Amino acid sequence: MIRTATLELATAGNGQVIDITDAMQGVLYGTQLQHGIATVFCPSATSAVTTIEYESGAVRDFQRLFDEIVPPDGEYLHNQQRGDDNGHSHVRAALLGPSLTVPFSDGRLTLGTWQRVVYVDFDTRPRQRRLVVQIIGE
């Protein structure tokens, strides 16, 4: 059986990290499926999803990593060609990726003890975002 739902988020942008684990688990509960996989996808070229231990130190370390490897004040051809200021946002999102799949068993996502699913909005301004959650299971 396949079920699809959406999650709506208001984001601040600029590398904001949002824990979406409980929202994904809520979608899964609503399906009453017990075993399978849950995928979350962000239809955006400037945001991504991953897992992390969602505590302030780890989140800040994660954000700092992107500032170091893809600095916001770097020179990006995208900015020059499009007149934008978010070339770094596109590169960061491409590095991390737009989707994540998590298996579930007994109606629960099979995440590690401290592991949380997070959405990261790399764009340079606040946005209204829509994530797609698709669950395949029995």
N, C-alpha and C positions, 0 to 999 in steps of 0.2 A: 504494500500500500504506500502511496506517495501523498504527502500533505505539504502544502506551501503556505507560508504566512509572511507578513512583513512586520518589521520593527521600525518605528518612527523615532528619530532622535533630533534634538536641537543641540548643535555643537558650537563650541567657541572657536574651533580651528586651532592653527598654530601648534600642532602636535598634541592636542588634547587626547588623553587616553580615557576611554569610558568602558567600565565593566559591564558586559552584556550577558554574562553567564546566567543570571537569574531570569532574564527575559527569554533567553533560548530555552532554558529548562521549563519555563511557563508554557512556551509553544509546544514543547514535547509533551508535557502533562495533558494539554488540551487534545492531543491526538489519541491518547490512551494506547499508543503503541508501546511494546515492551523491549524489543530488540531491533537494532538496525544502526543507521548512521544519520547524523544531523549535520547539514552543511549550512554555513552562513556565508553570504556573498554581498559585497558592497558594489553596487553599480555606480562607481565613481572612479575617476582617474587620479584623485588626490587624497584617497583614504585607503585604509587597509585593515585587516584583521589578523590577530595572532593570539598566543597565550602568554601569560606572564604571571608571576606572583604579584597580585595587585595590592601592593603596599607602597607607601609614599617614596621610600628610598629606591626600591626597584623601578618604580615608574619614572622617577626623576633620572636615574641612571640610563634608562632606556631612551628618554627624551634627549639627554645630553649626548648619547651615542650618535643620534641622527644629526645633532648640531655639529658634531665633530666630523662625521664622514660626508655629510651633504649640507654644508653651511647655508643658511638662508641668505647670506649676503654674498654668496659666490656669483660667478658670471654664468648665466644660463642662456643659451641660444633661444629657448622658448620665450623667455622674457623679451628679448630683442625682436624676435619675429612676430610675436603676438601682442606686444605691448602689455604683457602681464607682469605680475610680481610673484608668481607661484611656480616657477620652473623647478625649484627645489622640492616643492610639494609633489609634483609628478614623479620625480626621480625617487623620492622616499617611498611613495606608494608602490612604485614598480618593484623596488627592492623587497618590500615586505609581502606584497601580494594581496589580491582582492577577496580571497576565500579561505575557509578553514573547514575541515570535516572532522567531526568527533563521533566515535562510536558511542552507542548507548546500550545499556543492559538493565533489565528490570525497571524500565521506565526512567532511568537516570543517566545523565551524561557521565562517561567514564573518565573523568578528569582526575589528575593527581590531587593530593591533599591540599596543596596551596595554589594549584593551577587554576587560572581564571581565563575565560575568553574575553578579549578586549577588542574594541573598535578604536582605531586611531585616525583622527581627522588632521591631515597635514596641511590643508588649505590655509590661506592667509586671512580668512575672515569667517565669521559665524555662518553656519549653514543649517538648513533643514535637510536631514538625511533619511533615506529609506534603505533598510537592509532587507534582503530576502533570506528567509530561513526555509530550507527544504528538508523534509524528513522522509526517509525511506526505511520502512521496517514492517514488522509484524507484531 
